[in-house]
Amino acid sequence: ILAQIEPFVYEWTAGHRGSISAEHGLGLMKAEKIHYSKSPEAVQLMASIKKLMDPNSILNPYKVLPQSALSPEQGS
């Protein structure tokens, strides 16, 4: 049931300019859902800042952004 309800809730939230995360950011389970509330450009900017501040990915690895935004082949 959750797999059917979540997309509806995320789409409704995005349609009302809301966010799918709280002040603590995205967790491991929601990282790939960030596109519901952030543009691809915003996600890439966040990934660039994370790479600048945490080049060795030792601070909360894989818990803030989708892995696709952090992968080296993204032209960083």
SVG drawing of the C-alpha trace seen along z (x, -y; Angstrom):
<svg xmlns="http://www.w3.org/2000/svg" viewBox="-2 -26 41 28">
<polyline fill="none" stroke="black" stroke-width="0.4" points="0.0,0.0 2.8,-2.4 4.4,-2.0 1.1,-3.2 0.4,-6.0 3.9,-7.6 4.0,-8.8 0.6,-10.4 1.7,-12.2 5.0,-13.3 3.2,-14.6 0.5,-16.4 3.2,-18.0 5.3,-19.1 2.2,-20.5 1.7,-22.7 5.3,-23.8 6.1,-21.8 9.1,-19.7 9.4,-16.0 12.0,-16.5 12.2,-18.2 14.9,-20.5 17.3,-17.5 17.3,-16.7 16.7,-13.6 17.4,-10.2 18.6,-7.1 15.1,-6.0 14.1,-9.3 17.3,-10.3 16.1,-9.2 12.8,-11.0 14.4,-14.5 13.2,-15.3 9.7,-15.8 10.7,-19.0 14.1,-20.1 15.1,-20.8 17.9,-18.8 20.0,-22.0 19.4,-22.4 20.4,-18.8 23.6,-19.2 24.4,-22.4 23.9,-20.6 26.1,-17.8 28.8,-20.3 28.7,-21.9 28.8,-18.5 31.8,-17.5 33.6,-20.8 33.0,-20.5 33.3,-16.7 35.6,-15.5 36.1,-12.1 32.4,-11.5 32.9,-10.7 30.1,-12.9 26.8,-10.9 27.7,-9.1 24.7,-8.3 22.3,-9.9 21.6,-13.4 21.6,-13.2 20.8,-10.6 23.8,-8.5 23.3,-9.5 24.1,-13.1 27.3,-12.2 28.7,-9.8 32.0,-10.8 30.8,-10.5 28.5,-13.5 31.2,-15.8 32.3,-17.2"/>
</svg>
